[in-house]
Amino acid sequence: HDETCSPSCESGTVVTGEFRCSFGRIVGVPACLPPGAQTAVVMGARGQVVASGFASSAEAQSWGNRAEAVLVEVAARAGTGQVVVEGVTVTEVDVSSRRLAQLKAELDYTVVLPQGGASFDANTFAENLKIGVLQAGVPSGVFVEVAAPIVVSDMVVEATETDSDSDE
C-alpha cells in the first residue's frame, strides 16, 4: 500500500511520474518522454490482447497490426481519448507436447479516458475489442485472449493540444 517505484527509460527519454499502488491496485503510471515534453496527468486504462498459436513471426506481426487498427476503432466508439500502443511483442511459446514451435503475440495498450472516466466500462470495452479482433481475422488454430483493462487514476501522458486547452 502506497508503495512507489520508477521505471528505467531508454536513452534519450526521461522518467515523468512513478508507479504507485494503493491496496493492491495500480493508481499511478509514469511515462518515458522526450526531455522538455509537456505532460498531463489523466485517468486511463491499460490492457493487453494476447494471441497464441501462430506458425510464423510474420503471421503474428500481421495479426498485431490488424489488432492495433481494431483497438483504435473500438476506443473511438467507446469515446476514449488518445490511444497509445506500446507495441506488439512476438515470443516463442514452449509447447512440450509438440515438436513444432508456436509463437505468441502480445499487444500492450493504454487508452486515455474521458474526464472522470465514469462512463468507461472496462468489461464492455474488452468484449468489443475481442469481437473486433476476431472479426478482423485470426488464423486457424490461433487462440485470442482479451482481459478487461485496468483503470488507472493518475497516468502521465505527453500532452496533446486538447489536454493543454482543457487546463486553461
Salt bridges, closest charged atoms under 4 A:
ASP2 OD2 - HIS1 NE2 3.24
GLU73 OE1 - ARG77 NH1 3.67
GLU86 OE2 - ARG46 NH1 3.95
GLU106 OE2 - LYS104 NZ 3.26
ASP154 OD2 - ARG20 NH2 2.55
